[in-house]
Amino acid sequence: MESVKRFALLIALWVIAVAATGLVPYVWSHEPGSRRVAWLILVACTLTGVSLLTRVELKLRRQLDSDRRGS
């Protein structure tokens, strides 16, 4: 059950990251320069963070699967 909760959280974070990426053209055309840069940094950090969390989750699942098979 715990892994399902983590997986659901990852999906929610990916949805937020994709939505933020989809808003980049709007922000780029309606915001001044400093806010554009801040938005791009926010999107880049969000995508990087979610990617790292996904990678960690996959490694945890593989480790748990190998531990179950070994026992």
mmCIF file as Biopython writes it, N, C-alpha, C and O atoms, coordinates in Angstrom:
data_model
#
loop_
_atom_site.group_PDB
_atom_site.id
_atom_site.type_symbol
_atom_site.label_atom_id
_atom_site.label_alt_id
_atom_site.label_comp_id
_atom_site.label_asym_id
_atom_site.label_entity_id
_atom_site.label_seq_id
_atom_site.pdbx_PDB_ins_code
_atom_site.Cartn_x
_atom_site.Cartn_y
_atom_site.Cartn_z
_atom_site.occupancy
_atom_site.B_iso_or_equiv
_atom_site.auth_seq_id
_atom_site.auth_asym_id
_atom_site.pdbx_PDB_model_num
ATOM 1   N N  . MET A ? 1  ? 0.821  -1.206  0.000   1.0 0.0 1  A 1 
ATOM 2   C CA . MET A ? 1  ? 0.000  0.000   0.000   1.0 0.0 1  A 1 
ATOM 3   C C  . MET A ? 1  ? 0.856  1.257   0.000   1.0 0.0 1  A 1 
ATOM 4   O O  . MET A ? 1  ? 0.515  2.262   -0.624  1.0 0.0 1  A 1 
ATOM 5   N N  . GLU A ? 2  ? 1.979  1.179   0.715   1.0 0.0 2  A 1 
ATOM 6   C CA . GLU A ? 2  ? 2.870  2.343   0.787   1.0 0.0 2  A 1 
ATOM 7   C C  . GLU A ? 2  ? 3.409  2.715   -0.592  1.0 0.0 2  A 1 
ATOM 8   O O  . GLU A ? 2  ? 3.509  3.897   -0.923  1.0 0.0 2  A 1 
ATOM 9   N N  . SER A ? 3  ? 3.754  1.710   -1.397  1.0 0.0 3  A 1 
ATOM 10  C CA . SER A ? 3  ? 4.289  1.993   -2.730  1.0 0.0 3  A 1 
ATOM 11  C C  . SER A ? 3  ? 3.217  2.598   -3.634  1.0 0.0 3  A 1 
ATOM 12  O O  . SER A ? 3  ? 3.530  3.391   -4.522  1.0 0.0 3  A 1 
ATOM 13  N N  . VAL A ? 4  ? 1.960  2.230   -3.413  1.0 0.0 4  A 1 
ATOM 14  C CA . VAL A ? 4  ? 0.868  2.800   -4.215  1.0 0.0 4  A 1 
ATOM 15  C C  . VAL A ? 4  ? 0.719  4.289   -3.900  1.0 0.0 4  A 1 
ATOM 16  O O  . VAL A ? 4  ? 0.485  5.099   -4.797  1.0 0.0 4  A 1 
ATOM 17  N N  . LYS A ? 5  ? 0.854  4.640   -2.629  1.0 0.0 5  A 1 
ATOM 18  C CA . LYS A ? 5  ? 0.772  6.048   -2.239  1.0 0.0 5  A 1 
ATOM 19  C C  . LYS A ? 5  ? 1.922  6.848   -2.855  1.0 0.0 5  A 1 
ATOM 20  O O  . LYS A ? 5  ? 1.725  7.954   -3.359  1.0 0.0 5  A 1 
ATOM 21  N N  . ARG A ? 6  ? 3.119  6.273   -2.804  1.0 0.0 6  A 1 
ATOM 22  C CA . ARG A ? 6  ? 4.272  6.973   -3.405  1.0 0.0 6  A 1 
ATOM 23  C C  . ARG A ? 6  ? 4.091  7.118   -4.910  1.0 0.0 6  A 1 
ATOM 24  O O  . ARG A ? 6  ? 4.423  8.153   -5.488  1.0 0.0 6  A 1 
ATOM 25  N N  . PHE A ? 7  ? 3.562  6.070   -5.540  1.0 0.0 7  A 1 
ATOM 26  C CA . PHE A ? 7  ? 3.337  6.115   -6.983  1.0 0.0 7  A 1 
ATOM 27  C C  . PHE A ? 7  ? 2.294  7.174   -7.341  1.0 0.0 7  A 1 
ATOM 28  O O  . PHE A ? 7  ? 2.458  7.903   -8.319  1.0 0.0 7  A 1 
ATOM 29  N N  . ALA A ? 8  ? 1.221  7.259   -6.547  1.0 0.0 8  A 1 
ATOM 30  C CA . ALA A ? 8  ? 0.190  8.280   -6.782  1.0 0.0 8  A 1 
ATOM 31  C C  . ALA A ? 8  ? 0.764  9.686   -6.600  1.0 0.0 8  A 1 
ATOM 32  O O  . ALA A ? 8  ? 0.433  10.600  -7.356  1.0 0.0 8  A 1 
ATOM 33  N N  . LEU A ? 9  ? 1.617  9.851   -5.603  1.0 0.0 9  A 1 
ATOM 34  C CA . LEU A ? 9  ? 2.260  11.146  -5.387  1.0 0.0 9  A 1 
ATOM 35  C C  . LEU A ? 9  ? 3.147  11.512  -6.572  1.0 0.0 9  A 1 
ATOM 36  O O  . LEU A ? 9  ? 3.158  12.663  -7.007  1.0 0.0 9  A 1 
ATOM 37  N N  . LEU A ? 10 ? 3.885  10.543  -7.091  1.0 0.0 10 A 1 
ATOM 38  C CA . LEU A ? 10 ? 4.726  10.802  -8.261  1.0 0.0 10 A 1 
ATOM 39  C C  . LEU A ? 10 ? 3.889  11.199  -9.472  1.0 0.0 10 A 1 
ATOM 40  O O  . LEU A ? 10 ? 4.260  12.104  -10.218 1.0 0.0 10 A 1 
ATOM 41  N N  . ILE A ? 11 ? 2.779  10.533  -9.663  1.0 0.0 11 A 1 
ATOM 42  C CA . ILE A ? 11 ? 1.903  10.890  -10.787 1.0 0.0 11 A 1 
ATOM 43  C C  . ILE A ? 11 ? 1.391  12.319  -10.626 1.0 0.0 11 A 1 
ATOM 44  O O  . ILE A ? 11 ? 1.368  13.079  -11.594 1.0 0.0 11 A 1 
ATOM 45  N N  . ALA A ? 12 ? 0.981  12.690  -9.414  1.0 0.0 12 A 1 
ATOM 46  C CA . ALA A ? 12 ? 0.500  14.047  -9.170  1.0 0.0 12 A 1 
ATOM 47  C C  . ALA A ? 12 ? 1.596  15.075  -9.423  1.0 0.0 12 A 1 
ATOM 48  O O  . ALA A ? 12 ? 1.338  16.133  -9.997  1.0 0.0 12 A 1 
ATOM 49  N N  . LEU A ? 13 ? 2.809  14.767  -8.997  1.0 0.0 13 A 1 
ATOM 50  C CA . LEU A ? 13 ? 3.925  15.694  -9.233  1.0 0.0 13 A 1 
ATOM 51  C C  . LEU A ? 13 ? 4.234  15.816  -10.722 1.0 0.0 13 A 1 
ATOM 52  O O  . LEU A ? 13 ? 4.546  16.903  -11.208 1.0 0.0 13 A 1 
ATOM 53  N N  . TRP A ? 14 ? 4.146  14.695  -11.447 1.0 0.0 14 A 1 
ATOM 54  C CA . TRP A ? 14 ? 4.367  14.754  -12.897 1.0 0.0 14 A 1 
ATOM 55  C C  . TRP A ? 14 ? 3.290  15.601  -13.585 1.0 0.0 14 A 1 
ATOM 56  O O  . TRP A ? 14 ? 3.588  16.343  -14.521 1.0 0.0 14 A 1 
ATOM 57  N N  . VAL A ? 15 ? 2.053  15.491  -13.129 1.0 0.0 15 A 1 
ATOM 58  C CA . VAL A ? 15 ? 0.975  16.304  -13.705 1.0 0.0 15 A 1 
ATOM 59  C C  . VAL A ? 15 ? 1.252  17.782  -13.483 1.0 0.0 15 A 1 
ATOM 60  O O  . VAL A ? 15 ? 1.082  18.593  -14.394 1.0 0.0 15 A 1 
ATOM 61  N N  . ILE A ? 16 ? 1.677  18.135  -12.278 1.0 0.0 16 A 1 
ATOM 62  C CA . ILE A ? 16 ? 2.012  19.537  -11.983 1.0 0.0 16 A 1 
ATOM 63  C C  . ILE A ? 16 ? 3.175  20.003  -12.852 1.0 0.0 16 A 1 
ATOM 64  O O  . ILE A ? 16 ? 3.143  21.108  -13.392 1.0 0.0 16 A 1 
ATOM 65  N N  . ALA A ? 17 ? 4.197  19.170  -12.987 1.0 0.0 17 A 1 
ATOM 66  C CA . ALA A ? 17 ? 5.362  19.549  -13.792 1.0 0.0 17 A 1 
ATOM 67  C C  . ALA A ? 17 ? 4.989  19.743  -15.263 1.0 0.0 17 A 1 
ATOM 68  O O  . ALA A ? 17 ? 5.445  20.692  -15.901 1.0 0.0 17 A 1 
ATOM 69  N N  . VAL A ? 18 ? 4.167  18.853  -15.795 1.0 0.0 18 A 1 
ATOM 70  C CA . VAL A ? 18 ? 3.755  18.979  -17.202 1.0 0.0 18 A 1 
ATOM 71  C C  . VAL A ? 18 ? 2.864  20.211  -17.393 1.0 0.0 18 A 1 
ATOM 72  O O  . VAL A ? 18 ? 2.975  20.910  -18.400 1.0 0.0 18 A 1 
ATOM 73  N N  . ALA A ? 19 ? 1.984  20.471  -16.428 1.0 0.0 19 A 1 
ATOM 74  C CA . ALA A ? 19 ? 1.139  21.667  -16.511 1.0 0.0 19 A 1 
ATOM 75  C C  . ALA A ? 19 ? 1.985  22.936  -16.467 1.0 0.0 19 A 1 
ATOM 76  O O  . ALA A ? 19 ? 1.727  23.879  -17.215 1.0 0.0 19 A 1 
ATOM 77  N N  . ALA A ? 20 ? 2.984  22.965  -15.604 1.0 0.0 20 A 1 
ATOM 78  C CA . ALA A ? 20 ? 3.869  24.130  -15.533 1.0 0.0 20 A 1 
ATOM 79  C C  . ALA A ? 20 ? 4.629  24.306  -16.839 1.0 0.0 20 A 1 
ATOM 80  O O  . ALA A ? 20 ? 4.822  25.429  -17.304 1.0 0.0 20 A 1 
ATOM 81  N N  . THR A ? 21 ? 5.060  23.199  -17.428 1.0 0.0 21 A 1 
ATOM 82  C CA . THR A ? 21 ? 5.759  23.274  -18.712 1.0 0.0 21 A 1 
ATOM 83  C C  . THR A ? 21 ? 4.822  23.787  -19.802 1.0 0.0 21 A 1 
ATOM 84  O O  . THR A ? 21 ? 5.236  24.556  -20.670 1.0 0.0 21 A 1 
ATOM 85  N N  . GLY A ? 22 ? 3.571  23.367  -19.756 1.0 0.0 22 A 1 
ATOM 86  C CA . GLY A ? 22 ? 2.596  23.838  -20.746 1.0 0.0 22 A 1 
ATOM 87  C C  . GLY A ? 22 ? 2.287  25.317  -20.623 1.0 0.0 22 A 1 
ATOM 88  O O  . GLY A ? 22 ? 1.871  25.945  -21.596 1.0 0.0 22 A 1 
ATOM 89  N N  . LEU A ? 23 ? 2.485  25.882  -19.439 1.0 0.0 23 A 1 
ATOM 90  C CA . LEU A ? 23 ? 2.217  27.312  -19.236 1.0 0.0 23 A 1 
ATOM 91  C C  . LEU A ? 23 ? 3.394  28.213  -19.608 1.0 0.0 23 A 1 
ATOM 92  O O  . LEU A ? 23 ? 3.263  29.436  -19.557 1.0 0.0 23 A 1 
ATOM 93  N N  . VAL A ? 24 ? 4.517  27.650  -19.972 1.0 0.0 24 A 1 
ATOM 94  C CA . VAL A ? 24 ? 5.698  28.456  -20.304 1.0 0.0 24 A 1 
ATOM 95  C C  . VAL A ? 24 ? 5.408  29.465  -21.420 1.0 0.0 24 A 1 
ATOM 96  O O  . VAL A ? 24 ? 5.786  30.627  -21.270 1.0 0.0 24 A 1 
ATOM 97  N N  . PRO A ? 25 ? 4.761  29.090  -22.527 1.0 0.0 25 A 1 
ATOM 98  C CA . PRO A ? 25 ? 4.506  30.103  -23.567 1.0 0.0 25 A 1 
ATOM 99  C C  . PRO A ? 25 ? 3.647  31.272  -23.076 1.0 0.0 25 A 1 
ATOM 100 O O  . PRO A ? 25 ? 3.879  32.416  -23.465 1.0 0.0 25 A 1 
ATOM 101 N N  . TYR A ? 26 ? 2.661  30.991  -22.227 1.0 0.0 26 A 1 
ATOM 102 C CA . TYR A ? 26 ? 1.816  32.062  -21.682 1.0 0.0 26 A 1 
ATOM 103 C C  . TYR A ? 26 ? 2.650  32.993  -20.799 1.0 0.0 26 A 1 
ATOM 104 O O  . TYR A ? 26 ? 2.588  34.214  -20.935 1.0 0.0 26 A 1 
ATOM 105 N N  . VAL A ? 27 ? 3.421  32.406  -19.904 1.0 0.0 27 A 1 
ATOM 106 C CA . VAL A ? 27 ? 4.251  33.206  -18.998 1.0 0.0 27 A 1 
ATOM 107 C C  . VAL A ? 27 ? 5.262  34.011  -19.799 1.0 0.0 27 A 1 
ATOM 108 O O  . VAL A ? 27 ? 5.516  35.176  -19.494 1.0 0.0 27 A 1 
ATOM 109 N N  . TRP A ? 28 ? 5.839  33.394  -20.822 1.0 0.0 28 A 1 
ATOM 110 C CA . TRP A ? 28 ? 6.857  34.058  -21.627 1.0 0.0 28 A 1 
ATOM 111 C C  . TRP A ? 28 ? 6.286  35.300  -22.325 1.0 0.0 28 A 1 
ATOM 112 O O  . TRP A ? 28 ? 6.993  36.294  -22.492 1.0 0.0 28 A 1 
ATOM 113 N N  . SER A ? 29 ? 5.022  35.251  -22.729 1.0 0.0 29 A 1 
ATOM 114 C CA . SER A ? 29 ? 4.461  36.386  -23.469 1.0 0.0 29 A 1 
ATOM 115 C C  . SER A ? 29 ? 3.803  37.437  -22.569 1.0 0.0 29 A 1 
ATOM 116 O O  . SER A ? 29 ? 3.562  38.555  -23.023 1.0 0.0 29 A 1 
ATOM 117 N N  . HIS A ? 30 ? 3.509  37.112  -21.317 1.0 0.0 30 A 1 
ATOM 118 C CA . HIS A ? 30 ? 2.777  38.037  -20.463 1.0 0.0 30 A 1 
ATOM 119 C C  . HIS A ? 30 ? 3.553  38.563  -19.257 1.0 0.0 30 A 1 
ATOM 120 O O  . HIS A ? 30 ? 3.060  39.455  -18.567 1.0 0.0 30 A 1 
ATOM 121 N N  . GLU A ? 31 ? 4.722  38.054  -18.985 1.0 0.0 31 A 1 
ATOM 122 C CA . GLU A ? 31 ? 5.468  38.466  -17.795 1.0 0.0 31 A 1 
ATOM 123 C C  . GLU A ? 31 ? 6.749  39.201  -18.189 1.0 0.0 31 A 1 
ATOM 124 O O  . GLU A ? 31 ? 7.292  38.975  -19.270 1.0 0.0 31 A 1 
ATOM 125 N N  . PRO A ? 32 ? 7.232  40.090  -17.297 1.0 0.0 32 A 1 
ATOM 126 C CA . PRO A ? 32 ? 8.508  40.767  -17.564 1.0 0.0 32 A 1 
ATOM 127 C C  . PRO A ? 32 ? 9.683  39.787  -17.458 1.0 0.0 32 A 1 
ATOM 128 O O  . PRO A ? 32 ? 9.527  38.650  -17.012 1.0 0.0 32 A 1 
ATOM 129 N N  . GLY A ? 33 ? 10.842 40.252  -17.872 1.0 0.0 33 A 1 
ATOM 130 C CA . GLY A ? 33 ? 12.031 39.407  -17.998 1.0 0.0 33 A 1 
ATOM 131 C C  . GLY A ? 33 ? 12.430 38.629  -16.765 1.0 0.0 33 A 1 
ATOM 132 O O  . GLY A ? 33 ? 12.731 37.439  -16.860 1.0 0.0 33 A 1 
ATOM 133 N N  . SER A ? 34 ? 12.439 39.274  -15.602 1.0 0.0 34 A 1 
ATOM 134 C CA . SER A ? 34 ? 12.891 38.573  -14.396 1.0 0.0 34 A 1 
ATOM 135 C C  . SER A ? 34 ? 11.931 37.454  -14.009 1.0 0.0 34 A 1 
ATOM 136 O O  . SER A ? 34 ? 12.363 36.406  -13.528 1.0 0.0 34 A 1 
ATOM 137 N N  . ARG A ? 35 ? 10.653 37.663  -14.212 1.0 0.0 35 A 1 
ATOM 138 C CA . ARG A ? 35 ? 9.681  36.607  -13.898 1.0 0.0 35 A 1 
ATOM 139 C C  . ARG A ? 35 ? 9.757  35.471  -14.909 1.0 0.0 35 A 1 
ATOM 140 O O  . ARG A ? 35 ? 9.491  34.318  -14.569 1.0 0.0 35 A 1 
ATOM 141 N N  . ARG A ? 36 ? 10.115 35.785  -16.131 1.0 0.0 36 A 1 
ATOM 142 C CA . ARG A ? 36 ? 10.300 34.726  -17.135 1.0 0.0 36 A 1 
ATOM 143 C C  . ARG A ? 36 ? 11.424 33.798  -16.699 1.0 0.0 36 A 1 
ATOM 144 O O  . ARG A ? 36 ? 11.288 32.575  -16.727 1.0 0.0 36 A 1 
ATOM 145 N N  . VAL A ? 37 ? 12.534 34.400  -16.296 1.0 0.0 37 A 1 
ATOM 146 C CA . VAL A ? 37 ? 13.682 33.601  -15.870 1.0 0.0 37 A 1 
ATOM 147 C C  . VAL A ? 37 ? 13.319 32.781  -14.634 1.0 0.0 37 A 1 
ATOM 148 O O  . VAL A ? 37 ? 13.662 31.602  -14.547 1.0 0.0 37 A 1 
ATOM 149 N N  . ALA A ? 38 ? 12.629 33.399  -13.684 1.0 0.0 38 A 1 
ATOM 150 C CA . ALA A ? 38 ? 12.221 32.684  -12.471 1.0 0.0 38 A 1 
ATOM 151 C C  . ALA A ? 38 ? 11.308 31.510  -12.820 1.0 0.0 38 A 1 
ATOM 152 O O  . ALA A ? 38 ? 11.433 30.433  -12.238 1.0 0.0 38 A 1 
ATOM 153 N N  . TRP A ? 39 ? 10.397 31.712  -13.758 1.0 0.0 39 A 1 
ATOM 154 C CA . TRP A ? 39 ? 9.482  30.638  -14.157 1.0 0.0 39 A 1 
ATOM 155 C C  . TRP A ? 39 ? 10.238 29.482  -14.804 1.0 0.0 39 A 1 
ATOM 156 O O  . TRP A ? 39 ? 9.963  28.316  -14.524 1.0 0.0 39 A 1 
ATOM 157 N N  . LEU A ? 40 ? 11.189 29.816  -15.667 1.0 0.0 40 A 1 
ATOM 158 C CA . LEU A ? 40 ? 11.969 28.764  -16.315 1.0 0.0 40 A 1 
ATOM 159 C C  . LEU A ? 40 ? 12.800 27.981  -15.305 1.0 0.0 40 A 1 
ATOM 160 O O  . LEU A ? 40 ? 12.942 26.764  -15.426 1.0 0.0 40 A 1 
ATOM 161 N N  . ILE A ? 41 ? 13.350 28.676  -14.305 1.0 0.0 41 A 1 
ATOM 162 C CA . ILE A ? 41 ? 14.103 27.991  -13.257 1.0 0.0 41 A 1 
ATOM 163 C C  . ILE A ? 41 ? 13.175 27.087  -12.459 1.0 0.0 41 A 1 
ATOM 164 O O  . ILE A ? 41 ? 13.529 25.953  -12.140 1.0 0.0 41 A 1 
ATOM 165 N N  . LEU A ? 42 ? 11.992 27.587  -12.139 1.0 0.0 42 A 1 
ATOM 166 C CA . LEU A ? 42 ? 11.006 26.794  -11.406 1.0 0.0 42 A 1 
ATOM 167 C C  . LEU A ? 42 ? 10.643 25.529  -12.176 1.0 0.0 42 A 1 
ATOM 168 O O  . LEU A ? 42 ? 10.607 24.442  -11.600 1.0 0.0 42 A 1 
ATOM 169 N N  . VAL A ? 43 ? 10.378 25.661  -13.458 1.0 0.0 43 A 1 
ATOM 170 C CA . VAL A ? 43 ? 10.000 24.504  -14.276 1.0 0.0 43 A 1 
ATOM 171 C C  . VAL A ? 43 ? 11.163 23.518  -14.371 1.0 0.0 43 A 1 
ATOM 172 O O  . VAL A ? 43 ? 10.966 22.309  -14.248 1.0 0.0 43 A 1 
ATOM 173 N N  . ALA A ? 44 ? 12.365 24.029  -14.588 1.0 0.0 44 A 1 
ATOM 174 C CA . ALA A ? 44 ? 13.532 23.144  -14.698 1.0 0.0 44 A 1 
ATOM 175 C C  . ALA A ? 44 ? 13.778 22.389  -13.395 1.0 0.0 44 A 1 
ATOM 176 O O  . ALA A ? 44 ? 14.050 21.188  -13.415 1.0 0.0 44 A 1 
ATOM 177 N N  . CYS A ? 45 ? 13.685 23.077  -12.281 1.0 0.0 45 A 1 
ATOM 178 C CA . CYS A ? 45 ? 13.891 22.417  -10.981 1.0 0.0 45 A 1 
ATOM 179 C C  . CYS A ? 45 ? 12.783 21.417  -10.683 1.0 0.0 45 A 1 
ATOM 180 O O  . CYS A ? 45 ? 13.047 20.353  -10.122 1.0 0.0 45 A 1 
ATOM 181 N N  . THR A ? 46 ? 11.563 21.737  -11.046 1.0 0.0 46 A 1 
ATOM 182 C CA . THR A ? 46 ? 10.452 20.816  -10.821 1.0 0.0 46 A 1 
ATOM 183 C C  . THR A ? 46 ? 10.637 19.545  -11.639 1.0 0.0 46 A 1 
ATOM 184 O O  . THR A ? 46 ? 10.478 18.442  -11.117 1.0 0.0 46 A 1 
ATOM 185 N N  . LEU A ? 47 ? 10.967 19.691  -12.906 1.0 0.0 47 A 1 
ATOM 186 C CA . LEU A ? 47 ? 11.168 18.518  -13.755 1.0 0.0 47 A 1 
ATOM 187 C C  . LEU A ? 47 ? 12.351 17.680  -13.277 1.0 0.0 47 A 1 
ATOM 188 O O  . LEU A ? 47 ? 12.287 16.450  -13.274 1.0 0.0 47 A 1 
ATOM 189 N N  . THR A ? 48 ? 13.420 18.342  -12.878 1.0 0.0 48 A 1 
ATOM 190 C CA . THR A ? 48 ? 14.591 17.621  -12.378 1.0 0.0 48 A 1 
ATOM 191 C C  . THR A ? 48 ? 14.263 16.879  -11.084 1.0 0.0 48 A 1 
ATOM 192 O O  . THR A ? 48 ? 14.626 15.714  -10.921 1.0 0.0 48 A 1 
ATOM 193 N N  . GLY A ? 49 ? 13.581 17.554  -10.175 1.0 0.0 49 A 1 
ATOM 194 C CA . GLY A ? 49 ? 13.217 16.922  -8.911  1.0 0.0 49 A 1 
ATOM 195 C C  . GLY A ? 49 ? 12.304 15.734  -9.084  1.0 0.0 49 A 1 
ATOM 196 O O  . GLY A ? 49 ? 12.508 14.692  -8.461  1.0 0.0 49 A 1 
ATOM 197 N N  . VAL A ? 50 ? 11.298 15.881  -9.926  1.0 0.0 50 A 1 
ATOM 198 C CA . VAL A ? 50 ? 10.364 14.773  -10.152 1.0 0.0 50 A 1 
ATOM 199 C C  . VAL A ? 50 ? 11.079 13.615  -10.852 1.0 0.0 50 A 1 
ATOM 200 O O  . VAL A ? 50 ? 10.807 12.450  -10.559 1.0 0.0 50 A 1 
ATOM 201 N N  . SER A ? 51 ? 11.976 13.927  -11.760 1.0 0.0 51 A 1 
ATOM 202 C CA . SER A ? 51 ? 12.743 12.870  -12.430 1.0 0.0 51 A 1 
ATOM 203 C C  . SER A ? 51 ? 13.600 12.103  -11.432 1.0 0.0 51 A 1 
ATOM 204 O O  . SER A ? 51 ? 13.675 10.875  -11.489 1.0 0.0 51 A 1 
ATOM 205 N N  . LEU A ? 52 ? 14.246 12.819  -10.519 1.0 0.0 52 A 1 
ATOM 206 C CA . LEU A ? 52 ? 15.067 12.151  -9.510  1.0 0.0 52 A 1 
ATOM 207 C C  . LEU A ? 52 ? 14.220 11.305  -8.567  1.0 0.0 52 A 1 
ATOM 208 O O  . LEU A ? 52 ? 14.602 10.186  -8.224  1.0 0.0 52 A 1 
ATOM 209 N N  . LEU A ? 53 ? 13.075 11.829  -8.147  1.0 0.0 53 A 1 
ATOM 210 C CA . LEU A ? 53 ? 12.185 11.053  -7.281  1.0 0.0 53 A 1 
ATOM 211 C C  . LEU A ? 53 ? 11.684 9.794   -7.974  1.0 0.0 53 A 1 
ATOM 212 O O  . LEU A ? 53 ? 11.564 8.743   -7.345  1.0 0.0 53 A 1 
ATOM 213 N N  . THR A ? 54 ? 11.392 9.894   -9.267  1.0 0.0 54 A 1 
ATOM 214 C CA . THR A ? 54 ? 10.950 8.734   -10.029 1.0 0.0 54 A 1 
ATOM 215 C C  . THR A ? 54 ? 12.057 7.690   -10.104 1.0 0.0 54 A 1 
ATOM 216 O O  . THR A ? 54 ? 11.810 6.492   -9.964  1.0 0.0 54 A 1 
ATOM 217 N N  . ARG A ? 55 ? 13.256 8.154   -10.321 1.0 0.0 55 A 1 
ATOM 218 C CA . ARG A ? 55 ? 14.395 7.233   -10.394 1.0 0.0 55 A 1 
ATOM 219 C C  . ARG A ? 55 ? 14.616 6.521   -9.060  1.0 0.0 55 A 1 
ATOM 220 O O  . ARG A ? 55 ? 14.869 5.317   -9.031  1.0 0.0 55 A 1 
ATOM 221 N N  . VAL A ? 56 ? 14.520 7.261   -7.965  1.0 0.0 56 A 1 
ATOM 222 C CA . VAL A ? 56 ? 14.671 6.658   -6.645  1.0 0.0 56 A 1 
ATOM 223 C C  . VAL A ? 56 ? 13.568 5.632   -6.393  1.0 0.0 56 A 1 
ATOM 224 O O  . VAL A ? 56 ? 13.825 4.549   -5.869  1.0 0.0 56 A 1 
ATOM 225 N N  . GLU A ? 57 ? 12.353 5.979   -6.764  1.0 0.0 57 A 1 
ATOM 226 C CA . GLU A ? 57 ? 11.230 5.052   -6.577  1.0 0.0 57 A 1 
ATOM 227 C C  . GLU A ? 57 ? 11.450 3.756   -7.361  1.0 0.0 57 A 1 
ATOM 228 O O  . GLU A ? 57 ? 11.193 2.667   -6.847  1.0 0.0 57 A 1 
ATOM 229 N N  . LEU A ? 58 ? 11.918 3.873   -8.588  1.0 0.0 58 A 1 
ATOM 230 C CA . LEU A ? 58 ? 12.175 2.678   -9.388  1.0 0.0 58 A 1 
ATOM 231 C C  . LEU A ? 58 ? 13.271 1.822   -8.773  1.0 0.0 58 A 1 
ATOM 232 O O  . LEU A ? 58 ? 13.176 0.594   -8.770  1.0 0.0 58 A 1 
ATOM 233 N N  . LYS A ? 59 ? 14.315 2.469   -8.251  1.0 0.0 59 A 1 
ATOM 234 C CA . LYS A ? 59 ? 15.385 1.706   -7.602  1.0 0.0 59 A 1 
ATOM 235 C C  . LYS A ? 59 ? 14.876 1.023   -6.341  1.0 0.0 59 A 1 
ATOM 236 O O  . LYS A ? 59 ? 15.242 -0.119  -6.064  1.0 0.0 59 A 1 
ATOM 237 N N  . LEU A ? 60 ? 14.033 1.711   -5.575  1.0 0.0 60 A 1 
ATOM 238 C CA . LEU A ? 60 ? 13.458 1.095   -4.378  1.0 0.0 60 A 1 
ATOM 239 C C  . LEU A ? 60 ? 12.609 -0.117  -4.737  1.0 0.0 60 A 1 
ATOM 240 O O  . LEU A ? 60 ? 12.682 -1.150  -4.071  1.0 0.0 60 A 1 
ATOM 241 N N  . ARG A ? 61 ? 11.812 0.006   -5.779  1.0 0.0 61 A 1 
ATOM 242 C CA . ARG A ? 61 ? 10.972 -1.124  -6.196  1.0 0.0 61 A 1 
ATOM 243 C C  . ARG A ? 61 ? 11.815 -2.309  -6.640  1.0 0.0 61 A 1 
ATOM 244 O O  . ARG A ? 61 ? 11.512 -3.455  -6.309  1.0 0.0 61 A 1 
ATOM 245 N N  . ARG A ? 62 ? 12.879 -2.029  -7.394  1.0 0.0 62 A 1 
ATOM 246 C CA . ARG A ? 62 ? 13.754 -3.117  -7.833  1.0 0.0 62 A 1 
ATOM 247 C C  . ARG A ? 62 ? 14.411 -3.797  -6.643  1.0 0.0 62 A 1 
ATOM 248 O O  . ARG A ? 62 ? 14.522 -5.022  -6.604  1.0 0.0 62 A 1 
ATOM 249 N N  . GLN A ? 63 ? 14.848 -2.993  -5.667  1.0 0.0 63 A 1 
ATOM 250 C CA . GLN A ? 63 ? 15.483 -3.551  -4.481  1.0 0.0 63 A 1 
ATOM 251 C C  . GLN A ? 63 ? 14.498 -4.408  -3.689  1.0 0.0 63 A 1 
ATOM 252 O O  . GLN A ? 63 ? 14.840 -5.500  -3.235  1.0 0.0 63 A 1 
ATOM 253 N N  . LEU A ? 64 ? 13.272 -3.904  -3.528  1.0 0.0 64 A 1 
ATOM 254 C CA . LEU A ? 64 ? 12.270 -4.685  -2.810  1.0 0.0 64 A 1 
ATOM 255 C C  . LEU A ? 64 ? 11.930 -5.977  -3.540  1.0 0.0 64 A 1 
ATOM 256 O O  . LEU A ? 64 ? 11.759 -7.025  -2.916  1.0 0.0 64 A 1 
ATOM 257 N N  . ASP A ? 65 ? 11.832 -5.897  -4.857  1.0 0.0 65 A 1 
ATOM 258 C CA . ASP A ? 65 ? 11.544 -7.099  -5.647  1.0 0.0 65 A 1 
ATOM 259 C C  . ASP A ? 65 ? 12.672 -8.129  -5.513  1.0 0.0 65 A 1 
ATOM 260 O O  . ASP A ? 65 ? 12.412 -9.322  -5.361  1.0 0.0 65 A 1 
ATOM 261 N N  . SER A ? 66 ? 13.917 -7.666  -5.568  1.0 0.0 66 A 1 
ATOM 262 C CA . SER A ? 66 ? 15.044 -8.604  -5.444  1.0 0.0 66 A 1 
ATOM 263 C C  . SER A ? 66 ? 15.127 -9.183  -4.040  1.0 0.0 66 A 1 
ATOM 264 O O  . SER A ? 66 ? 15.514 -10.340 -3.876  1.0 0.0 66 A 1 
ATOM 265 N N  . ASP A ? 67 ? 14.769 -8.393  -3.016  1.0 0.0 67 A 1 
ATOM 266 C CA . ASP A ? 67 ? 14.763 -8.908  -1.653  1.0 0.0 67 A 1 
ATOM 267 C C  . ASP A ? 67 ? 13.675 -9.967  -1.475  1.0 0.0 67 A 1 
ATOM 268 O O  . ASP A ? 67 ? 13.886 -10.963 -0.783  1.0 0.0 67 A 1 
ATOM 269 N N  . ARG A ? 68 ? 12.527 -9.759  -2.090  1.0 0.0 68 A 1 
ATOM 270 C CA . ARG A ? 68 ? 11.436 -10.726 -1.994  1.0 0.0 68 A 1 
ATOM 271 C C  . ARG A ? 68 ? 11.802 -12.041 -2.690  1.0 0.0 68 A 1 
ATOM 272 O O  . ARG A ? 68 ? 11.485 -13.124 -2.198  1.0 0.0 68 A 1 
ATOM 273 N N  . ARG A ? 69 ? 12.469 -11.932 -3.831  1.0 0.0 69 A 1 
ATOM 274 C CA . ARG A ? 69 ? 12.848 -13.137 -4.567  1.0 0.0 69 A 1 
ATOM 275 C C  . ARG A ? 69 ? 13.939 -13.901 -3.837  1.0 0.0 69 A 1 
ATOM 276 O O  . ARG A ? 69 ? 13.978 -15.131 -3.867  1.0 0.0 69 A 1 
ATOM 277 N N  . GLY A ? 70 ? 14.836 -13.152 -3.173  1.0 0.0 70 A 1 
ATOM 278 C CA . GLY A ? 70 ? 15.942 -13.801 -2.454  1.0 0.0 70 A 1 
ATOM 279 C C  . GLY A ? 70 ? 15.500 -14.479 -1.174  1.0 0.0 70 A 1 
ATOM 280 O O  . GLY A ? 70 ? 16.163 -15.402 -0.702  1.0 0.0 70 A 1 
ATOM 281 N N  . SER A ? 71 ? 14.404 -14.042 -0.610  1.0 0.0 71 A 1 
ATOM 282 C CA . SER A ? 71 ? 13.959 -14.621 0.673   1.0 0.0 71 A 1 
ATOM 283 C C  . SER A ? 71 ? 13.077 -15.829 0.467   1.0 0.0 71 A 1 
ATOM 284 O O  . SER A ? 71 ? 12.619 -16.432 1.437   1.0 0.0 71 A 1 
#
